[in-house]
């Protein structure tokens, strides 16, 4: 799986695994995106809202965070929130 495949999976909220560094899961109403073991974004199907972790991490995680933000910006979802203080535990 390459980053274009990852972008397509993000667009349709499909679970995926990109090597050891990036993955997405679906848990109940949540679609969660991880870089390594850090949750970098989540989507609530109930709220139709994305939440993106804006904390600073490694170069790889930052690149993945930017990719997720770019995909979200290109989606038809009107509502998305970028939150740096969201509880990602």
The first five atom37 places (N, CA, C, CB, O) and aatype in JSON, in Angstrom:
{
  "aatype": [20, 20, 20, 20, 20, 20, 20, 20, 20, 20, 20, 20, 20, 20, 20, 20, 20, 20, 20, 20, 20, 20, 20, 20, 20, 20, 20, 20, 20, 20, 20, 20, 20, 20, 20, 20, 20, 20, 20, 20, 20, 20, 20, 20, 20, 20, 20, 20, 20, 20, 20, 20, 20, 20, 20, 20, 20, 20, 20, 20, 20, 20, 20, 20, 20, 20, 20, 20, 20, 20, 20, 20, 20, 20, 20, 20, 20, 20, 20, 20, 20, 20, 20, 20, 20, 20, 20, 20, 20],
  "atom_mask": [
    [1, 1, 1, 1, 1],
    [1, 1, 1, 1, 1],
    [1, 1, 1, 1, 1],
    [1, 1, 1, 1, 1],
    [1, 1, 1, 1, 1],
    [1, 1, 1, 1, 1],
    [1, 1, 1, 1, 1],
    [1, 1, 1, 1, 1],
    [1, 1, 1, 1, 1],
    [1, 1, 1, 1, 1],
    [1, 1, 1, 1, 1],
    [1, 1, 1, 1, 1],
    [1, 1, 1, 1, 1],
    [1, 1, 1, 1, 1],
    [1, 1, 1, 1, 1],
    [1, 1, 1, 1, 1],
    [1, 1, 1, 1, 1],
    [1, 1, 1, 1, 1],
    [1, 1, 1, 1, 1],
    [1, 1, 1, 1, 1],
    [1, 1, 1, 1, 1],
    [1, 1, 1, 1, 1],
    [1, 1, 1, 1, 1],
    [1, 1, 1, 1, 1],
    [1, 1, 1, 1, 1],
    [1, 1, 1, 1, 1],
    [1, 1, 1, 1, 1],
    [1, 1, 1, 1, 1],
    [1, 1, 1, 1, 1],
    [1, 1, 1, 1, 1],
    [1, 1, 1, 1, 1],
    [1, 1, 1, 1, 1],
    [1, 1, 1, 1, 1],
    [1, 1, 1, 1, 1],
    [1, 1, 1, 1, 1],
    [1, 1, 1, 1, 1],
    [1, 1, 1, 1, 1],
    [1, 1, 1, 1, 1],
    [1, 1, 1, 1, 1],
    [1, 1, 1, 1, 1],
    [1, 1, 1, 1, 1],
    [1, 1, 1, 1, 1],
    [1, 1, 1, 1, 1],
    [1, 1, 1, 1, 1],
    [1, 1, 1, 1, 1],
    [1, 1, 1, 1, 1],
    [1, 1, 1, 1, 1],
    [1, 1, 1, 1, 1],
    [1, 1, 1, 1, 1],
    [1, 1, 1, 1, 1],
    [1, 1, 1, 1, 1],
    [1, 1, 1, 1, 1],
    [1, 1, 1, 1, 1],
    [1, 1, 1, 1, 1],
    [1, 1, 1, 1, 1],
    [1, 1, 1, 1, 1],
    [1, 1, 1, 1, 1],
    [1, 1, 1, 1, 1],
    [1, 1, 1, 1, 1],
    [1, 1, 1, 1, 1],
    [1, 1, 1, 1, 1],
    [1, 1, 1, 1, 1],
    [1, 1, 1, 1, 1],
    [1, 1, 1, 1, 1],
    [1, 1, 1, 1, 1],
    [1, 1, 1, 1, 1],
    [1, 1, 1, 1, 1],
    [1, 1, 1, 1, 1],
    [1, 1, 1, 1, 1],
    [1, 1, 1, 1, 1],
    [1, 1, 1, 1, 1],
    [1, 1, 1, 1, 1],
    [1, 1, 1, 1, 1],
    [1, 1, 1, 1, 1],
    [1, 1, 1, 1, 1],
    [1, 1, 1, 1, 1],
    [1, 1, 1, 1, 1],
    [1, 1, 1, 1, 1],
    [1, 1, 1, 1, 1],
    [1, 1, 1, 1, 1],
    [1, 1, 1, 1, 1],
    [1, 1, 1, 1, 1],
    [1, 1, 1, 1, 1],
    [1, 1, 1, 1, 1],
    [1, 1, 1, 1, 1],
    [1, 1, 1, 1, 1],
    [1, 1, 1, 1, 1],
    [1, 1, 1, 1, 1],
    [1, 1, 1, 1, 1]
  ],
  "atom_positions": [
    [[0.86, -1.18, 0.0], [0.0, 0.0, 0.0], [0.9, 1.24, 0.0], [-0.97, 0.0, 1.24], [1.82, 1.34, 0.81]],
    [[0.64, 2.18, -0.91], [1.39, 3.42, -0.96], [0.53, 4.57, -0.42], [1.87, 3.73, -2.4], [-0.62, 4.35, -0.03]],
    [[1.08, 5.78, -0.39], [0.35, 6.9, 0.2], [-0.89, 7.28, -0.61], [1.26, 8.11, 0.32], [-1.86, 7.79, -0.04]],
    [[-0.89, 7.05, -1.92], [-2.11, 7.3, -2.71], [-3.22, 6.35, -2.27], [-1.83, 7.13, -4.23], [-4.38, 6.74, -2.17]],
    [[-2.86, 5.09, -2.01], [-3.84, 4.12, -1.5], [-4.36, 4.55, -0.13], [-3.22, 2.71, -1.42], [-5.54, 4.41, 0.16]],
    [[-3.47, 5.08, 0.7], [-3.86, 5.57, 2.02], [-4.86, 6.71, 1.87], [-2.62, 6.03, 2.83], [-5.89, 6.73, 2.55]],
    [[-4.58, 7.65, 0.98], [-5.5, 8.77, 0.76], [-6.87, 8.29, 0.32], [-4.92, 9.72, -0.28], [-7.89, 8.79, 0.79]],
    [[-6.9, 7.31, -0.59], [-8.19, 6.76, -1.04], [-8.94, 6.09, 0.11], [-7.98, 5.75, -2.19], [-10.15, 6.24, 0.24]],
    [[-8.21, 5.35, 0.96], [-8.83, 4.69, 2.11], [-9.4, 5.74, 3.07], [-7.8, 3.8, 2.85], [-10.5, 5.57, 3.59]],
    [[-8.65, 6.81, 3.3], [-9.14, 7.88, 4.18], [-10.41, 8.51, 3.61], [-8.06, 8.95, 4.37], [-11.34, 8.81, 4.36]],
    [[-10.45, 8.72, 2.32], [-11.61, 9.34, 1.68], [-12.89, 8.54, 1.89], [-11.36, 9.52, 0.19], [-13.97, 9.1, 2.05]],
    [[-12.76, 7.22, 1.88], [-13.96, 6.38, 2.0], [-14.07, 5.72, 3.38], [-13.95, 5.29, 0.92], [-14.89, 4.83, 3.6]],
    [[-13.23, 6.18, 4.31], [-13.26, 5.69, 5.69], [-13.04, 4.19, 5.78], [-14.59, 6.06, 6.34], [-13.72, 3.49, 6.54]],
    [[-12.1, 3.69, 5.01], [-11.81, 2.27, 4.97], [-10.62, 1.95, 5.9], [-11.51, 1.82, 3.52], [-9.6, 2.65, 5.84]],
    [[-10.73, 0.94, 6.72], [-9.58, 0.55, 7.55], [-8.41, 0.15, 6.65], [-9.96, -0.63, 8.5], [-8.61, -0.4, 5.57]],
    [[-7.19, 0.42, 7.11], [-6.0, 0.07, 6.34], [-4.8, -0.05, 7.27], [-5.73, 1.12, 5.24], [-4.86, 0.32, 8.44]],
    [[-3.72, -0.59, 6.7], [-2.43, -0.63, 7.39], [-1.38, -0.28, 6.34], [-2.14, -2.05, 8.04], [-1.31, -0.9, 5.28]],
    [[-0.56, 0.73, 6.66], [0.53, 1.15, 5.78], [1.84, 0.85, 6.5], [0.43, 2.69, 5.42], [2.34, 1.66, 7.28]],
    [[2.37, -0.32, 6.25], [3.58, -0.76, 6.94], [3.37, -0.76, 8.45], [4.76, 0.13, 6.57], [2.31, -1.15, 8.93]],
    [[4.38, -0.32, 9.17], [4.28, -0.24, 10.63], [3.96, 1.17, 11.1], [5.57, -0.71, 11.26], [3.73, 1.39, 12.29]],
    [[3.95, 2.13, 10.18], [3.86, 3.52, 10.61], [2.45, 4.1, 10.62], [4.72, 4.35, 9.74], [2.2, 5.05, 11.36]],
    [[1.55, 3.57, 9.83], [0.23, 4.22, 9.74], [-0.87, 3.17, 9.57], [0.19, 5.24, 8.58], [-0.7, 2.18, 8.85]],
    [[-1.99, 3.42, 10.24], [-3.13, 2.5, 10.11], [-4.41, 3.25, 10.45], [-2.96, 1.25, 11.03], [-4.38, 4.33, 11.05]],
    [[-5.53, 2.67, 10.07], [-6.84, 3.21, 10.43], [-7.74, 2.05, 10.81], [-7.46, 4.04, 9.26], [-7.67, 0.97, 10.22]],
    [[-8.58, 2.3, 11.8], [-9.52, 1.28, 12.27], [-10.92, 1.88, 12.34], [-9.09, 0.72, 13.64], [-11.09, 3.1, 12.35]],
    [[-11.89, 1.01, 12.39], [-13.27, 1.44, 12.59], [-13.76, 0.79, 13.87], [-14.18, 1.07, 11.36], [-13.75, -0.43, 14.0]],
    [[-14.18, 1.62, 14.82], [-14.65, 1.14, 16.12], [-15.97, 1.83, 16.43], [-13.61, 1.41, 17.25], [-16.0, 3.02, 16.74]],
    [[-17.04, 1.09, 16.36], [-18.37, 1.63, 16.6], [-18.61, 2.79, 15.64], [-18.55, 2.08, 18.08], [-18.52, 2.61, 14.43]],
    [[-18.91, 3.98, 16.15], [-19.17, 5.1, 15.25], [-17.89, 5.85, 14.88], [-20.16, 6.07, 15.9], [-17.95, 6.83, 14.13]],
    [[-16.74, 5.42, 15.38], [-15.48, 6.13, 15.17], [-14.62, 5.46, 14.11], [-14.71, 6.22, 16.47], [-14.47, 4.24, 14.08]],
    [[-14.06, 6.29, 13.24], [-13.0, 5.88, 12.32], [-11.75, 6.56, 12.85], [-13.32, 6.29, 10.8], [-11.71, 7.79, 12.94]],
    [[-10.73, 5.79, 13.21], [-9.54, 6.33, 13.88], [-8.3, 6.11, 13.02], [-9.35, 5.68, 15.27], [-8.11, 5.04, 12.43]],
    [[-7.46, 7.13, 12.95], [-6.23, 7.08, 12.16], [-5.04, 7.21, 13.12], [-6.21, 8.22, 11.07], [-5.01, 8.1, 13.96]],
    [[-4.08, 6.31, 12.97], [-2.92, 6.27, 13.85], [-1.63, 6.42, 13.05], [-2.9, 4.97, 14.65], [-1.51, 5.92, 11.93]],
    [[-0.67, 7.11, 13.64], [0.7, 7.12, 13.17], [1.5, 6.42, 14.27], [1.25, 8.58, 12.88], [1.56, 6.89, 15.4]],
    [[2.09, 5.3, 13.91], [2.67, 4.4, 14.91], [1.57, 4.09, 15.92], [3.94, 5.05, 15.61], [0.54, 3.54, 15.51]],
    [[1.7, 4.4, 17.19], [0.63, 4.13, 18.15], [-0.07, 5.39, 18.62], [1.19, 3.38, 19.35], [-0.81, 5.37, 19.61]],
    [[0.16, 6.5, 17.94], [-0.45, 7.78, 18.3], [-1.66, 8.04, 17.42], [0.57, 8.92, 18.17], [-1.56, 8.02, 16.19]],
    [[-2.79, 8.3, 18.04], [-3.99, 8.64, 17.27], [-3.82, 10.06, 16.73], [-5.29, 8.51, 18.14], [-3.69, 11.01, 17.51]],
    [[-3.83, 10.2, 15.41], [-3.63, 11.51, 14.8], [-4.93, 12.11, 14.27], [-2.61, 11.42, 13.69], [-4.98, 13.31, 13.97]],
    [[-5.96, 11.31, 14.15], [-7.25, 11.83, 13.69], [-8.34, 10.82, 14.0], [-7.22, 12.15, 12.18], [-8.1, 9.62, 14.14]],
    [[-9.56, 11.35, 14.11], [-10.72, 10.47, 14.24], [-11.91, 11.15, 13.58], [-11.01, 10.14, 15.74], [-12.01, 12.38, 13.54]],
    [[-12.81, 10.32, 13.09], [-14.01, 10.81, 12.43], [-15.21, 10.21, 13.14], [-14.03, 10.44, 10.91], [-15.27, 9.0, 13.36]],
    [[-16.15, 11.05, 13.51], [-17.39, 10.6, 14.13], [-18.47, 10.52, 13.06], [-17.82, 11.55, 15.28], [-18.85, 11.54, 12.48]],
    [[-18.96, 9.31, 12.82], [-20.04, 9.16, 11.84], [-21.32, 9.8, 12.35], [-20.28, 7.68, 11.54], [-22.12, 10.3, 11.55]],
    [[-21.54, 9.79, 13.65], [-22.74, 10.38, 14.22], [-22.74, 11.9, 14.03], [-22.87, 10.03, 15.71], [-23.75, 12.48, 13.66]],
    [[-21.59, 12.52, 14.3], [-21.49, 13.98, 14.2], [-21.09, 14.45, 12.8], [-20.49, 14.49, 15.2], [-21.17, 15.64, 12.5]],
    [[-20.65, 13.52, 11.94], [-20.11, 13.86, 10.62], [-19.0, 14.9, 10.78], [-21.24, 14.39, 9.68], [-18.97, 15.92, 10.09]],
    [[-18.09, 14.61, 11.72], [-17.04, 15.57, 12.07], [-15.7, 14.86, 12.22], [-17.39, 16.32, 13.36], [-15.62, 13.79, 12.81]],
    [[-14.66, 15.47, 11.67], [-13.29, 15.02, 11.85], [-12.67, 15.77, 13.01], [-12.46, 15.21, 10.56], [-12.93, 16.96, 13.19]],
    [[-11.86, 15.09, 13.79], [-11.05, 15.68, 14.85], [-9.6, 15.31, 14.55], [-11.49, 15.18, 16.29], [-9.28, 14.14, 14.39]],
    [[-8.73, 16.3, 14.46], [-7.35, 16.06, 14.1], [-6.43, 16.51, 15.22], [-6.99, 16.79, 12.79], [-6.53, 17.63, 15.72]],
    [[-5.53, 15.63, 15.61], [-4.55, 15.91, 16.64], [-3.47, 16.81, 16.03], [-3.93, 14.58, 17.2], [-2.77, 16.41, 15.1]],
    [[-3.34, 18.03, 16.54], [-2.38, 18.99, 16.01], [-1.09, 19.07, 16.81], [-3.01, 20.35, 15.96], [-0.24, 19.92, 16.54]],
    [[-0.92, 18.19, 17.79], [0.34, 18.16, 18.53], [1.49, 17.86, 17.58], [0.28, 17.13, 19.67], [1.29, 17.2, 16.56]],
    [[2.67, 18.31, 17.92], [3.86, 18.11, 17.08], [4.54, 16.79, 17.44], [4.85, 19.28, 17.23], [4.72, 16.47, 18.61]],
    [[4.9, 16.04, 16.4], [5.56, 14.76, 16.58], [6.74, 14.65, 15.62], [4.56, 13.59, 16.35], [7.3, 15.67, 15.21]],
    [[7.13, 13.46, 15.27], [8.27, 13.22, 14.38], [7.97, 13.72, 12.96], [8.62, 11.73, 14.36], [6.84, 14.08, 12.64]],
    [[9.0, 13.72, 12.13], [8.85, 14.13, 10.74], [7.82, 13.24, 10.03], [10.2, 14.08, 10.0], [6.97, 13.73, 9.29]],
    [[7.92, 11.94, 10.25], [6.99, 11.0, 9.59], [5.56, 11.25, 10.04], [7.38, 9.55, 9.9], [4.65, 11.33, 9.21]],
    [[5.34, 11.38, 11.34], [3.99, 11.62, 11.84], [3.47, 12.96, 11.36], [3.96, 11.56, 13.38], [2.29, 13.07, 11.01]],
    [[4.3, 13.98, 11.33], [3.87, 15.29, 10.82], [3.45, 15.2, 9.36], [5.0, 16.32, 10.99], [2.46, 15.8, 8.96]],
    [[4.21, 14.45, 8.56], [3.85, 14.26, 7.14], [2.49, 13.56, 7.04], [4.95, 13.44, 6.4], [1.66, 13.92, 6.21]],
    [[2.27, 12.56, 7.89], [1.0, 11.84, 7.86], [-0.14, 12.72, 8.34], [1.09, 10.57, 8.71], [-1.24, 12.66, 7.8]],
    [[0.1, 13.54, 9.36], [-0.93, 14.48, 9.83], [-1.31, 15.44, 8.7], [-0.43, 15.27, 11.07], [-2.5, 15.71, 8.49]],
    [[-0.34, 15.95, 7.99], [-0.61, 16.88, 6.89], [-1.38, 16.21, 5.77], [0.69, 17.45, 6.34], [-2.26, 16.83, 5.17]],
    [[-1.08, 14.95, 5.5], [-1.82, 14.22, 4.48], [-3.28, 14.07, 4.89], [-1.17, 12.84, 4.23], [-4.18, 14.29, 4.09]],
    [[-3.51, 13.7, 6.15], [-4.88, 13.55, 6.65], [-5.63, 14.88, 6.54], [-4.88, 13.04, 8.12], [-6.77, 14.9, 6.09]],
    [[-5.0, 15.97, 6.95], [-5.65, 17.29, 6.86], [-5.97, 17.66, 5.41], [-4.75, 18.37, 7.49], [-7.01, 18.24, 5.13]],
    [[-5.06, 17.31, 4.49], [-5.29, 17.6, 3.07], [-6.48, 16.8, 2.55], [-4.03, 17.27, 2.25], [-7.32, 17.33, 1.82]],
    [[-6.56, 15.52, 2.91], [-7.68, 14.68, 2.47], [-8.99, 15.23, 3.03], [-7.48, 13.21, 2.93], [-9.98, 15.33, 2.31]],
    [[-8.99, 15.58, 4.31], [-10.21, 16.13, 4.93], [-10.65, 17.4, 4.21], [-9.97, 16.42, 6.43], [-11.83, 17.59, 3.95]],
    [[-9.69, 18.27, 3.9], [-10.02, 19.53, 3.25], [-10.64, 19.31, 1.88], [-8.77, 20.39, 3.11], [-11.43, 20.13, 1.42]],
    [[-10.3, 18.21, 1.22], [-10.83, 17.92, -0.12], [-12.16, 17.17, -0.1], [-9.83, 17.12, -0.89], [-12.8, 17.0, -1.14]],
    [[-12.59, 16.72, 1.08], [-13.85, 15.99, 1.18], [-15.04, 16.94, 1.13], [-13.89, 15.17, 2.47], [-14.9, 18.15, 1.32]],
    [[-16.2, 16.38, 0.88], [-17.42, 17.19, 0.85], [-17.93, 17.51, 2.24], [-18.49, 16.47, 0.08], [-18.85, 18.32, 2.38]],
    [[-17.36, 16.91, 3.27], [-17.81, 17.19, 4.63], [-17.59, 18.67, 4.92], [-17.07, 16.31, 5.66], [-16.46, 19.15, 4.87]],
    [[-18.64, 19.37, 5.23], [-18.53, 20.78, 5.54], [-17.91, 20.99, 6.91], [-19.89, 21.43, 5.48], [-17.17, 21.95, 7.12]],
    [[-18.21, 20.1, 7.84], [-17.78, 20.3, 9.22], [-16.58, 19.42, 9.54], [-18.93, 20.0, 10.2], [-16.65, 18.2, 9.45]],
    [[-15.52, 20.06, 9.9], [-14.41, 19.34, 10.51], [-13.71, 20.28, 11.45], [-13.43, 18.79, 9.44], [-13.69, 21.49, 11.24]],
    [[-13.16, 19.73, 12.49], [-12.53, 20.54, 13.52], [-11.1, 20.09, 13.72], [-13.32, 20.46, 14.84], [-10.82, 18.89, 13.78]],
    [[-10.21, 21.05, 13.81], [-8.81, 20.75, 14.11], [-8.59, 21.14, 15.55], [-7.83, 21.5, 13.13], [-8.68, 22.32, 15.9]],
    [[-8.29, 20.18, 16.38], [-8.21, 20.42, 17.8], [-6.88, 19.95, 18.35], [-9.36, 19.74, 18.53], [-6.5, 18.79, 18.16]],
    [[-6.16, 20.84, 19.01], [-4.87, 20.45, 19.56], [-5.01, 19.89, 20.97], [-3.93, 21.64, 19.57], [-4.12, 19.17, 21.42]],
    [[-6.09, 20.19, 21.67], [-6.24, 19.74, 23.05], [-7.23, 18.59, 23.2], [-6.67, 20.89, 23.92], [-7.68, 18.31, 24.31]],
    [[-7.56, 17.95, 22.12], [-8.5, 16.84, 22.17], [-7.86, 15.67, 22.92], [-8.94, 16.4, 20.74], [-6.65, 15.47, 22.84]],
    [[-8.64, 14.93, 23.63], [-8.12, 13.8, 24.4], [-7.88, 12.62, 23.46], [-9.11, 13.4, 25.54], [-8.84, 11.98, 23.01]],
    [[-6.64, 12.34, 23.17], [-6.3, 11.24, 22.28], [-5.8, 10.01, 23.02], [-5.26, 11.69, 21.29], [-5.2, 9.13, 22.42]],
    [[-6.03, 9.95, 24.31], [-5.56, 8.8, 25.08], [-6.39, 7.58, 24.79], [-5.59, 9.11, 26.57], [-6.14, 6.51, 25.35]]
  ]
}
